[in-house]
Each structure stands twice: as structure tokens, then as C-alpha cells.
Amino acid sequence: QVQLVESGGGLVQAGGSLRLSCAASRSIRSINAMGWYRQAPGKQRELVARITSGGNTNYADSVKGRFTISRDNAKNTLYLQMNSLKPEDTAVYYCNANVRVVVEAGYDYWGQGTQVTVSS
């Protein structure tokens, strides 16, 4: 129902910034919630940031004050602005969309991921 394509990853030095983009194949206005997850080698996938259709956001404690999630409904795009990057932010970052199927349940869609590498 929706395809997601991430872009904007790359190699940066500690303290630098990147902006990740997630382009959706259709309108995202009605999508219940969208978010960014990341997975580092040898570690489980973790939630980085999430935004609901109503604009409510939440962040992992490790990125609070450094990362900002936003949504541009007109462009069908989700963003993650990452500032003050640290080596421990190195991971593959995935875009997620939770599309409501019924009132009490939804279905998750995932992008292919984009690599972020932060050097010391």
C-alpha cells in the first residue's frame, strides 16, 4: 500500500550533521504514525524517533536534543535531522510507516535502509 525509500545517509565526522529523508509512494497524511529506527552491527533494532499523524513526537533518550523528526505532508516525505553526531550513532537507519487497518491494529511498512557512519 505504501513504498518507502530512504536517502541522505553517508560518512561524517563526530559533531557533524546529516538529514535523512524518507519518500513515500503515496500521501502520508492519513498514516497513523511514522518513525525512524536504526540497527547497528550486533545490536537489535531500536526506535530512534516517531511522529504521529497529529504531530506528536517522541525520541530515544540517546538522541534527545540532537535529532529532530518532521513530516512534510505536501511532499509525502519524512525527515530526520541529525546534529552533533557521535560514533555510537553509526547504524543502518530505516523508515517505518504504521498504517491503521482497524481501530486497534495497524500494519508496518519499511524502507530498505540507509547507512550512517560517524567517524571519530
Secondary structure, 3 states (H helix, E strand, C coil): CCCEEEECCEEEECCCCEEEEEEECCCCCCCCEEEEEEECCCCCCEEEEEEECCCCEEECCCCCCCEEEEEEHHHCEEEEEECCCCHHHCEEEEEEEEEEEECCEEEEEECCCEEEEEEC
